[in-house]
Amino acid sequence: MRTSDFDYKLPPELIAQIPAVPRDHSRLMVLHRNSGEIQHLKFCQLPQILSDNDVLVFNDTRVLPAQLEGRRQSGGKVEFLLLRRIEINTWEALVKPARRVKPGEKLEIVGAGFKPAPTGKSARWLEMVERKEEGLWVVRLSSAGVTKDEMDIEGLGQTPLPPYIHTPLEDPERYQTVYAREVGSVAAPTAGLHFTPELLRRLEEGGIDSVFITLHVGLDTFRPIRVENPHDHPIFREYGEISPEAASTLTNARRGGKRITCVGTTSVRLLEGAASLQNTVDGIEPLSGWIDLLILPGYHFCYTDALITNFHLPRTTLLMLVSAFAGRELTLHAYNEAIRYHYRFYSFGDAMLIF
């Protein structure tokens, strides 16, 4: 297995720049693994496809407004993306350009879209603490007289968008799911962007259970695979939580023969990561901890019976996860069909339901 086995050519005009309006009017490709049959529907038709035998698993993470811009004393600007909180006001961050800054250097937080320091108060700062690898740094947030309390990230940064989206987003909430609650991700669980309150209500009325778990999306959403053997690709840990209520519902569903349908690859990673950590296949226990599971073709899925997902970038771990679930050849065939029928790709694009 090679990274190049998961490549495909996408016309740039098929990269969605804005979300569908309304959310649930995006297109939905239904892929049947056993027969290879493909159906072309609208996402709002989902309640007609699922049944009361389905349990939908949602990731309720919320994207951090963690994109910051710092100004060096020389006047040069540096971009920061806060990835993971290590301790009070101390974060692991993706820095660009990373080679220009030095340990101990302090940069003032500036930039359009960021709230200025209140009148009469000192500016906020980013201190470069420790250089890591591949543009990663440990940074510390500070402000004169405010060093012991947690600084409000909501008041400092803006919501980051993927680098392939070039159209400004008028409403930042369109890059959040309607059920987002737990702040902590650097990217949205994009399969969930298609759901509306009305669609969730219709699913509930159809007897379809919904379970909410939390996985904070990490660096791998941005990190390309640079090695030819995917097994050598380093995985960035992601923090996840499965509540006792969610664990009980999922365990009862598994033992009752219901179909567990994961909304997004993040839900898959958390459920399968829990199975790996807990070494069990017939019941899920509550979880609060770090997940670092790399799912490649050949993986045996324990808790994922069906998957709702967007169309992912080539040569990525996300495309490999989908290929592990549906098979590489069938997945790439479906992607070629999506291109032929002019589906919209990536974060704001259309969706696929894989049975």
TORKOL-4160 file (C-alpha; in steps of 0.2 Angstrom, whole numbers, padded with zeros to 4 digits, m for minus):
355
<pt num="1" X="0000" Y="0000" Z="0000"/>
<pt num="2" X="0007" Y="0017" Z="m0005"/>
<pt num="3" X="0001" Y="0035" Z="m0002"/>
<pt num="4" X="0000" Y="0037" Z="m0021"/>
<pt num="5" X="m0013" Y="0023" Z="m0022"/>
<pt num="6" X="m0025" Y="0036" Z="m0014"/>
<pt num="7" X="m0023" Y="0050" Z="m0027"/>
<pt num="8" X="m0036" Y="0057" Z="m0039"/>
<pt num="9" X="m0037" Y="0073" Z="m0050"/>
<pt num="10" X="m0050" Y="0085" Z="m0045"/>
<pt num="11" X="m0055" Y="0100" Z="m0056"/>
<pt num="12" X="m0052" Y="0116" Z="m0046"/>
<pt num="13" X="m0070" Y="0122" Z="m0050"/>
<pt num="14" X="m0077" Y="0108" Z="m0040"/>
<pt num="15" X="m0069" Y="0114" Z="m0023"/>
<pt num="16" X="m0084" Y="0121" Z="m0014"/>
<pt num="17" X="m0081" Y="0139" Z="m0009"/>
<pt num="18" X="m0097" Y="0143" Z="0000"/>
<pt num="19" X="m0109" Y="0131" Z="0009"/>
<pt num="20" X="m0126" Y="0125" Z="0002"/>
<pt num="21" X="m0141" Y="0136" Z="0007"/>
<pt num="22" X="m0151" Y="0129" Z="0016"/>
<pt num="23" X="m0138" Y="0117" Z="0024"/>
<pt num="24" X="m0148" Y="0101" Z="0020"/>
<pt num="25" X="m0150" Y="0105" Z="0001"/>
<pt num="26" X="m0133" Y="0099" Z="m0003"/>
<pt num="27" X="m0132" Y="0083" Z="m0014"/>
<pt num="28" X="m0130" Y="0065" Z="m0006"/>
<pt num="29" X="m0122" Y="0051" Z="m0015"/>
<pt num="30" X="m0128" Y="0034" Z="m0007"/>
<pt num="31" X="m0115" Y="0020" Z="m0010"/>
<pt num="32" X="m0119" Y="0002" Z="m0007"/>
<pt num="33" X="m0104" Y="m0008" Z="m0002"/>
<pt num="34" X="m0110" Y="m0025" Z="m0006"/>
<pt num="35" X="m0118" Y="m0021" Z="m0023"/>
<pt num="36" X="m0108" Y="m0006" Z="m0028"/>
<pt num="37" X="m0124" Y="0003" Z="m0033"/>
<pt num="38" X="m0124" Y="0022" Z="m0032"/>
<pt num="39" X="m0139" Y="0033" Z="m0029"/>
<pt num="40" X="m0140" Y="0052" Z="m0032"/>
<pt num="41" X="m0151" Y="0061" Z="m0019"/>
<pt num="42" X="m0153" Y="0077" Z="m0009"/>
<pt num="43" X="m0147" Y="0077" Z="0009"/>
<pt num="44" X="m0164" Y="0082" Z="0015"/>
<pt num="45" X="m0170" Y="0065" Z="0009"/>
<pt num="46" X="m0160" Y="0056" Z="0023"/>
<pt num="47" X="m0175" Y="0052" Z="0034"/>
<pt num="48" X="m0182" Y="0042" Z="0019"/>
<pt num="49" X="m0166" Y="0031" Z="0018"/>
<pt num="50" X="m0163" Y="0028" Z="0036"/>
<pt num="51" X="m0175" Y="0018" Z="0048"/>
<pt num="52" X="m0179" Y="0016" Z="0066"/>
<pt num="53" X="m0165" Y="0003" Z="0066"/>
<pt num="54" X="m0152" Y="0016" Z="0064"/>
<pt num="55" X="m0143" Y="0026" Z="0078"/>
<pt num="56" X="m0134" Y="0041" Z="0072"/>
<pt num="57" X="m0118" Y="0046" Z="0080"/>
<pt num="58" X="m0113" Y="0065" Z="0080"/>
<pt num="59" X="m0098" Y="0074" Z="0085"/>
<pt num="60" X="m0103" Y="0089" Z="0095"/>
<pt num="61" X="m0086" Y="0098" Z="0095"/>
<pt num="62" X="m0086" Y="0117" Z="0091"/>
<pt num="63" X="m0072" Y="0125" Z="0082"/>
<pt num="64" X="m0060" Y="0137" Z="0091"/>
<pt num="65" X="m0058" Y="0155" Z="0085"/>
<pt num="66" X="m0040" Y="0151" Z="0086"/>
<pt num="67" X="m0033" Y="0159" Z="0071"/>
<pt num="68" X="m0022" Y="0173" Z="0077"/>
<pt num="69" X="m0010" Y="0185" Z="0069"/>
<pt num="70" X="0006" Y="0192" Z="0078"/>
<pt num="71" X="0017" Y="0207" Z="0074"/>
<pt num="72" X="0036" Y="0206" Z="0077"/>
<pt num="73" X="0046" Y="0220" Z="0084"/>
<pt num="74" X="0053" Y="0222" Z="0066"/>
<pt num="75" X="0035" Y="0224" Z="0060"/>
<pt num="76" X="0034" Y="0207" Z="0051"/>
<pt num="77" X="0018" Y="0197" Z="0054"/>
<pt num="78" X="0017" Y="0179" Z="0058"/>
<pt num="79" X="0001" Y="0168" Z="0058"/>
<pt num="80" X="m0004" Y="0157" Z="0072"/>
<pt num="81" X="m0016" Y="0142" Z="0073"/>
<pt num="82" X="m0019" Y="0137" Z="0091"/>
<pt num="83" X="m0021" Y="0118" Z="0091"/>
<pt num="84" X="m0020" Y="0111" Z="0108"/>
<pt num="85" X="m0021" Y="0119" Z="0126"/>
<pt num="86" X="m0007" Y="0112" Z="0136"/>
<pt num="87" X="m0010" Y="0122" Z="0152"/>
<pt num="88" X="m0016" Y="0139" Z="0157"/>
<pt num="89" X="m0012" Y="0151" Z="0143"/>
<pt num="90" X="0000" Y="0139" Z="0135"/>
<pt num="91" X="m0004" Y="0131" Z="0118"/>
<pt num="92" X="0003" Y="0120" Z="0105"/>
<pt num="93" X="0002" Y="0130" Z="0089"/>
<pt num="94" X="0005" Y="0129" Z="0070"/>
<pt num="95" X="0016" Y="0144" Z="0065"/>
<pt num="96" X="0019" Y="0152" Z="0048"/>
<pt num="97" X="0032" Y="0156" Z="0044"/>
<pt num="98" X="0040" Y="0146" Z="0058"/>
<pt num="99" X="0058" Y="0149" Z="0054"/>
<pt num="100" X="0058" Y="0167" Z="0057"/>
<pt num="101" X="0053" Y="0167" Z="0075"/>
<pt num="102" X="0065" Y="0162" Z="0089"/>
<pt num="103" X="0062" Y="0155" Z="0107"/>
<pt num="104" X="0059" Y="0169" Z="0119"/>
<pt num="105" X="0052" Y="0181" Z="0106"/>
<pt num="106" X="0036" Y="0190" Z="0110"/>
<pt num="107" X="0024" Y="0195" Z="0096"/>
<pt num="108" X="0009" Y="0207" Z="0099"/>
<pt num="109" X="m0007" Y="0200" Z="0094"/>
<pt num="110" X="m0014" Y="0211" Z="0080"/>
<pt num="111" X="m0024" Y="0209" Z="0063"/>
<pt num="112" X="m0041" Y="0213" Z="0055"/>
<pt num="113" X="m0055" Y="0204" Z="0063"/>
<pt num="114" X="m0046" Y="0203" Z="0080"/>
<pt num="115" X="m0053" Y="0213" Z="0095"/>
<pt num="116" X="m0040" Y="0227" Z="0100"/>
<pt num="117" X="m0035" Y="0229" Z="0118"/>
<pt num="118" X="m0047" Y="0239" Z="0128"/>
<pt num="119" X="m0043" Y="0257" Z="0131"/>
<pt num="120" X="m0030" Y="0260" Z="0144"/>
<pt num="121" X="m0025" Y="0242" Z="0144"/>
<pt num="122" X="m0009" Y="0233" Z="0138"/>
<pt num="123" X="m0009" Y="0224" Z="0121"/>
<pt num="124" X="m0010" Y="0205" Z="0121"/>
<pt num="125" X="0006" Y="0195" Z="0117"/>
<pt num="126" X="0011" Y="0178" Z="0111"/>
<pt num="127" X="0028" Y="0172" Z="0118"/>
<pt num="128" X="0038" Y="0159" Z="0108"/>
<pt num="129" X="0042" Y="0145" Z="0121"/>
<pt num="130" X="0048" Y="0130" Z="0112"/>
<pt num="131" X="0051" Y="0125" Z="0094"/>
<pt num="132" X="0044" Y="0107" Z="0089"/>
<pt num="133" X="0043" Y="0099" Z="0072"/>
<pt num="134" X="0035" Y="0104" Z="0056"/>
<pt num="135" X="0031" Y="0122" Z="0060"/>
<pt num="136" X="0024" Y="0117" Z="0077"/>
<pt num="137" X="0028" Y="0128" Z="0092"/>
<pt num="138" X="0023" Y="0129" Z="0110"/>
<pt num="139" X="0017" Y="0147" Z="0113"/>
<pt num="140" X="0011" Y="0157" Z="0129"/>
<pt num="141" X="m0002" Y="0170" Z="0129"/>
<pt num="142" X="0000" Y="0185" Z="0140"/>
<pt num="143" X="m0006" Y="0202" Z="0144"/>
<pt num="144" X="0001" Y="0214" Z="0157"/>
<pt num="145" X="m0007" Y="0210" Z="0174"/>
<pt num="146" X="m0016" Y="0195" Z="0167"/>
<pt num="147" X="m0004" Y="0180" Z="0168"/>
<pt num="148" X="m0012" Y="0168" Z="0180"/>
<pt num="149" X="m0030" Y="0168" Z="0173"/>
<pt num="150" X="m0035" Y="0159" Z="0157"/>
<pt num="151" X="m0036" Y="0172" Z="0143"/>
<pt num="152" X="m0052" Y="0172" Z="0132"/>
<pt num="153" X="m0048" Y="0165" Z="0115"/>
<pt num="154" X="m0066" Y="0169" Z="0110"/>
<pt num="155" X="m0060" Y="0188" Z="0111"/>
<pt num="156" X="m0044" Y="0186" Z="0102"/>
<pt num="157" X="m0045" Y="0176" Z="0086"/>
<pt num="158" X="m0056" Y="0171" Z="0072"/>
<pt num="159" X="m0063" Y="0154" Z="0066"/>
<pt num="160" X="m0050" Y="0146" Z="0054"/>
<pt num="161" X="m0055" Y="0140" Z="0037"/>
<pt num="162" X="m0046" Y="0127" Z="0027"/>
<pt num="163" X="m0033" Y="0134" Z="0015"/>
<pt num="164" X="m0042" Y="0129" Z="m0001"/>
<pt num="165" X="m0057" Y="0140" Z="0004"/>
<pt num="166" X="m0054" Y="0158" Z="m0003"/>
<pt num="167" X="m0071" Y="0166" Z="m0002"/>
<pt num="168" X="m0074" Y="0175" Z="0015"/>
<pt num="169" X="m0087" Y="0167" Z="0025"/>
<pt num="170" X="m0101" Y="0180" Z="0029"/>
<pt num="171" X="m0108" Y="0170" Z="0044"/>
<pt num="172" X="m0094" Y="0161" Z="0054"/>
<pt num="173" X="m0108" Y="0150" Z="0061"/>
<pt num="174" X="m0109" Y="0141" Z="0044"/>
<pt num="175" X="m0093" Y="0133" Z="0048"/>
<pt num="176" X="m0100" Y="0126" Z="0064"/>
<pt num="177" X="m0113" Y="0112" Z="0065"/>
<pt num="178" X="m0130" Y="0117" Z="0072"/>
<pt num="179" X="m0127" Y="0105" Z="0087"/>
<pt num="180" X="m0109" Y="0111" Z="0091"/>
<pt num="181" X="m0107" Y="0113" Z="0110"/>
<pt num="182" X="m0090" Y="0108" Z="0116"/>
<pt num="183" X="m0076" Y="0121" Z="0110"/>
<pt num="184" X="m0060" Y="0113" Z="0106"/>
<pt num="185" X="m0057" Y="0109" Z="0087"/>
<pt num="186" X="m0046" Y="0117" Z="0074"/>
<pt num="187" X="m0058" Y="0112" Z="0060"/>
<pt num="188" X="m0076" Y="0107" Z="0059"/>
<pt num="189" X="m0083" Y="0090" Z="0058"/>
<pt num="190" X="m0089" Y="0094" Z="0040"/>
<pt num="191" X="m0101" Y="0079" Z="0038"/>
<pt num="192" X="m0112" Y="0087" Z="0051"/>
<pt num="193" X="m0113" Y="0104" Z="0042"/>
<pt num="194" X="m0127" Y="0097" Z="0032"/>
<pt num="195" X="m0139" Y="0095" Z="0046"/>
<pt num="196" X="m0153" Y="0107" Z="0051"/>
<pt num="197" X="m0164" Y="0108" Z="0066"/>
<pt num="198" X="m0178" Y="0103" Z="0055"/>
<pt num="199" X="m0169" Y="0088" Z="0048"/>
<pt num="200" X="m0164" Y="0082" Z="0066"/>
<pt num="201" X="m0182" Y="0084" Z="0071"/>
<pt num="202" X="m0188" Y="0074" Z="0056"/>
<pt num="203" X="m0175" Y="0060" Z="0060"/>
<pt num="204" X="m0181" Y="0060" Z="0078"/>
<pt num="205" X="m0199" Y="0058" Z="0073"/>
<pt num="206" X="m0194" Y="0043" Z="0062"/>
<pt num="207" X="m0188" Y="0034" Z="0077"/>
<pt num="208" X="m0170" Y="0037" Z="0073"/>
<pt num="209" X="m0159" Y="0039" Z="0089"/>
<pt num="210" X="m0146" Y="0052" Z="0090"/>
<pt num="211" X="m0130" Y="0050" Z="0101"/>
<pt num="212" X="m0118" Y="0065" Z="0104"/>
<pt num="213" X="m0100" Y="0062" Z="0107"/>
<pt num="214" X="m0085" Y="0074" Z="0107"/>
<pt num="215" X="m0069" Y="0073" Z="0097"/>
<pt num="216" X="m0059" Y="0089" Z="0095"/>
<pt num="217" X="m0052" Y="0089" Z="0078"/>
<pt num="218" X="m0033" Y="0090" Z="0077"/>
<pt num="219" X="m0018" Y="0094" Z="0066"/>
<pt num="220" X="m0020" Y="0079" Z="0054"/>
<pt num="221" X="m0034" Y="0089" Z="0046"/>
<pt num="222" X="m0020" Y="0100" Z="0040"/>
<pt num="223" X="m0005" Y="0089" Z="0039"/>
<pt num="224" X="m0002" Y="0081" Z="0022"/>
<pt num="225" X="0005" Y="0063" Z="0021"/>
<pt num="226" X="0023" Y="0066" Z="0015"/>
<pt num="227" X="0029" Y="0048" Z="0016"/>
<pt num="228" X="0025" Y="0035" Z="0003"/>
<pt num="229" X="0021" Y="0021" Z="0016"/>
<pt num="230" X="0005" Y="0027" Z="0025"/>
<pt num="231" X="0010" Y="0017" Z="0040"/>
<pt num="232" X="0025" Y="0029" Z="0043"/>
<pt num="233" X="0014" Y="0044" Z="0044"/>
<pt num="234" X="0014" Y="0052" Z="0061"/>
<pt num="235" X="m0003" Y="0054" Z="0069"/>
<pt num="236" X="m0007" Y="0069" Z="0080"/>
<pt num="237" X="m0017" Y="0065" Z="0095"/>
<pt num="238" X="m0035" Y="0071" Z="0097"/>
<pt num="239" X="m0045" Y="0073" Z="0114"/>
<pt num="240" X="m0061" Y="0064" Z="0115"/>
<pt num="241" X="m0075" Y="0061" Z="0127"/>
<pt num="242" X="m0090" Y="0048" Z="0127"/>
<pt num="243" X="m0102" Y="0051" Z="0141"/>
<pt num="244" X="m0110" Y="0037" Z="0151"/>
<pt num="245" X="m0126" Y="0041" Z="0143"/>
<pt num="246" X="m0119" Y="0040" Z="0126"/>
<pt num="247" X="m0109" Y="0024" Z="0130"/>
<pt num="248" X="m0125" Y="0016" Z="0137"/>
<pt num="249" X="m0135" Y="0020" Z="0121"/>
<pt num="250" X="m0122" Y="0014" Z="0110"/>
<pt num="251" X="m0120" Y="m0002" Z="0120"/>
<pt num="252" X="m0138" Y="m0006" Z="0119"/>
<pt num="253" X="m0139" Y="m0002" Z="0101"/>
<pt num="254" X="m0124" Y="m0014" Z="0097"/>
<pt num="255" X="m0132" Y="m0028" Z="0108"/>
<pt num="256" X="m0149" Y="m0025" Z="0101"/>
<pt num="257" X="m0143" Y="m0027" Z="0083"/>
<pt num="258" X="m0146" Y="m0009" Z="0078"/>
<pt num="259" X="m0135" Y="m0001" Z="0064"/>
<pt num="260" X="m0123" Y="0012" Z="0070"/>
<pt num="261" X="m0121" Y="0026" Z="0057"/>
<pt num="262" X="m0107" Y="0038" Z="0061"/>
<pt num="263" X="m0109" Y="0056" Z="0055"/>
<pt num="264" X="m0091" Y="0060" Z="0049"/>
<pt num="265" X="m0074" Y="0052" Z="0050"/>
<pt num="266" X="m0071" Y="0060" Z="0067"/>
<pt num="267" X="m0085" Y="0050" Z="0075"/>
<pt num="268" X="m0078" Y="0034" Z="0067"/>
<pt num="269" X="m0061" Y="0038" Z="0075"/>
<pt num="270" X="m0068" Y="0041" Z="0092"/>
<pt num="271" X="m0078" Y="0025" Z="0092"/>
<pt num="272" X="m0065" Y="0014" Z="0084"/>
<pt num="273" X="m0052" Y="0022" Z="0096"/>
<pt num="274" X="m0063" Y="0018" Z="0111"/>
<pt num="275" X="m0064" Y="0000" Z="0104"/>
<pt num="276" X="m0045" Y="m0001" Z="0103"/>
<pt num="277" X="m0042" Y="0006" Z="0120"/>
<pt num="278" X="m0055" Y="m0004" Z="0129"/>
<pt num="279" X="m0052" Y="m0020" Z="0119"/>
<pt num="280" X="m0070" Y="m0024" Z="0118"/>
<pt num="281" X="m0082" Y="m0026" Z="0103"/>
<pt num="282" X="m0099" Y="m0029" Z="0111"/>
<pt num="283" X="m0101" Y="m0013" Z="0122"/>
<pt num="284" X="m0093" Y="0004" Z="0124"/>
<pt num="285" X="m0088" Y="0011" Z="0141"/>
<pt num="286" X="m0087" Y="0030" Z="0145"/>
<pt num="287" X="m0071" Y="0038" Z="0139"/>
<pt num="288" X="m0061" Y="0054" Z="0142"/>
<pt num="289" X="m0044" Y="0054" Z="0135"/>
<pt num="290" X="m0033" Y="0055" Z="0119"/>
<pt num="291" X="m0035" Y="0045" Z="0103"/>
<pt num="292" X="m0021" Y="0042" Z="0090"/>
<pt num="293" X="m0029" Y="0028" Z="0079"/>
<pt num="294" X="m0023" Y="0028" Z="0061"/>
<pt num="295" X="m0036" Y="0018" Z="0051"/>
<pt num="296" X="m0030" Y="0011" Z="0034"/>
<pt num="297" X="m0037" Y="m0002" Z="0022"/>
<pt num="298" X="m0036" Y="m0019" Z="0031"/>
<pt num="299" X="m0043" Y="m0012" Z="0047"/>
<pt num="300" X="m0058" Y="m0021" Z="0055"/>
<pt num="301" X="m0072" Y="m0010" Z="0060"/>
<pt num="302" X="m0079" Y="m0014" Z="0077"/>
<pt num="303" X="m0093" Y="m0001" Z="0079"/>
<pt num="304" X="m0096" Y="0008" Z="0062"/>
<pt num="305" X="m0109" Y="0000" Z="0052"/>
<pt num="306" X="m0113" Y="0015" Z="0040"/>
<pt num="307" X="m0104" Y="0031" Z="0037"/>
<pt num="308" X="m0110" Y="0049" Z="0032"/>
<pt num="309" X="m0095" Y="0059" Z="0026"/>
<pt num="310" X="m0090" Y="0072" Z="0014"/>
<pt num="311" X="m0078" Y="0070" Z="m0001"/>
<pt num="312" X="m0060" Y="0072" Z="0005"/>
<pt num="313" X="m0043" Y="0078" Z="m0002"/>
<pt num="314" X="m0032" Y="0065" Z="m0011"/>
<pt num="315" X="m0017" Y="0057" Z="m0002"/>
<pt num="316" X="m0025" Y="0060" Z="0015"/>
<pt num="317" X="m0029" Y="0049" Z="0030"/>
<pt num="318" X="m0047" Y="0054" Z="0029"/>
<pt num="319" X="m0048" Y="0047" Z="0011"/>
<pt num="320" X="m0039" Y="0031" Z="0017"/>
<pt num="321" X="m0051" Y="0029" Z="0032"/>
<pt num="322" X="m0066" Y="0030" Z="0019"/>
<pt num="323" X="m0056" Y="0017" Z="0008"/>
<pt num="324" X="m0054" Y="0006" Z="0023"/>
<pt num="325" X="m0073" Y="0006" Z="0026"/>
<pt num="326" X="m0079" Y="0005" Z="0008"/>
<pt num="327" X="m0064" Y="m0003" Z="m0001"/>
<pt num="328" X="m0051" Y="0008" Z="m0011"/>
<pt num="329" X="m0057" Y="0003" Z="m0028"/>
<pt num="330" X="m0075" Y="0006" Z="m0024"/>
<pt num="331" X="m0071" Y="0023" Z="m0015"/>
<pt num="332" X="m0061" Y="0029" Z="m0030"/>
<pt num="333" X="m0074" Y="0024" Z="m0042"/>
<pt num="334" X="m0087" Y="0033" Z="m0032"/>
<pt num="335" X="m0076" Y="0049" Z="m0032"/>
<pt num="336" X="m0074" Y="0048" Z="m0051"/>
<pt num="337" X="m0093" Y="0047" Z="m0052"/>
<pt num="338" X="m0095" Y="0062" Z="m0041"/>
<pt num="339" X="m0083" Y="0072" Z="m0052"/>
<pt num="340" X="m0093" Y="0066" Z="m0068"/>
<pt num="341" X="m0109" Y="0072" Z="m0060"/>
<pt num="342" X="m0101" Y="0088" Z="m0054"/>
<pt num="343" X="m0103" Y="0085" Z="m0035"/>
<pt num="344" X="m0095" Y="0099" Z="m0024"/>
<pt num="345" X="m0080" Y="0093" Z="m0014"/>
<pt num="346" X="m0071" Y="0096" Z="0003"/>
<pt num="347" X="m0078" Y="0105" Z="0018"/>
<pt num="348" X="m0092" Y="0115" Z="0011"/>
<pt num="349" X="m0096" Y="0101" Z="m0002"/>
<pt num="350" X="m0108" Y="0087" Z="m0004"/>
<pt num="351" X="m0110" Y="0071" Z="0006"/>
<pt num="352" X="m0109" Y="0053" Z="0004"/>
<pt num="353" X="m0118" Y="0039" Z="0014"/>
<pt num="354" X="m0110" Y="0022" Z="0014"/>
<pt num="355" X="m0119" Y="0007" Z="0019"/>
